[in-house]
């Protein structure tokens, strides 16, 4: 195959169009003329027809009808879920920002609270946040890279 | 009509988007199926593609047809899925997850049915991604050259040339079968 001389582009297009039944009348005449006059063209045509016949035998299976009944509803659910996530995350962001602001202005800036308590609370809070993200990241990593995900348990 | 549905959706009419979903759900599913070879994942990806399209609709060019745009979203999601799957399978010594259950074969000899199905799909799967894509679009989803040109954003002449190269590569992969037929 590698040593074969490539056929002209016009021939390639004619072969493809003939396979896909897309030839115009003019192209049909040219195609027939080439079939008669060129052994290379004839050979290519025979081989391509054989491949086409093979692939035509394999078809997609029609999924069950009920799938299409639920399809639209499922798309709406996904759209709603996208919006819900956006609202939830925005809410979390706003409340976290407000909480941090209050924490700094009311708690950390309060001279009545001993420094050791403030340090303890900062350490505890940071630790809990770090733990939370570490666990979430680990779970996501395992889910994404689980080699047995395709295996039915 | 299609343009009207898109405009209506942009004005907040969800039902108009439903018309688009109804019109293109099967095409979208088969495009994903061609890439991922798995019914459940194809269903999942095609539905996700509609949700993504809904949120990105303001970036859609109203002068162009809707499906080629949706096609590119389905394709990107499918390729992401394949990439993730490859990462997972690499850890199982490249165990192939090729699933042929979503296809049927018109073959009179029952014993050869499964073999033919497997050989044809393996041959298609061994093609370069661009060749595989064009074979799926033309041979299995039966899009016209013009439609393929719009989906892949290439001229019609390039569609035919690429199809020629792809079919030639497929012919090489299936040469013993082809020899039996000629």
Interface residues (C-beta under 8 A of the other chain):
Chain A: X1 X9 X12 X13 X15 X16 X17 X19 X20 X22 X46 X47 X48 X50 X51 X52 X53 X54 X55 X56 X57 X58 X59 X60 X61 X63 X67 X68 X71 X72 X74 X75 X76 X78 X79 X81 X82 X144 X145 X146 X147 X148 X149 X150
Chain B: X14 X18 X21 X22 X25 X26 X29 X30 X33 X39 X43 X47 X48 X50 X51 X54 X55 X84 X85 X87 X88 X89 X91 X92 X97 X101 X102 X103 X104 X105 X106 X107 X116 X117 X120 X121 X124 X135 X138 X139 X140 X144 X145 X157 X160 X161 X163 X164 X167 X168 X170 X171 X172 X174 X177 X178 X181 X182
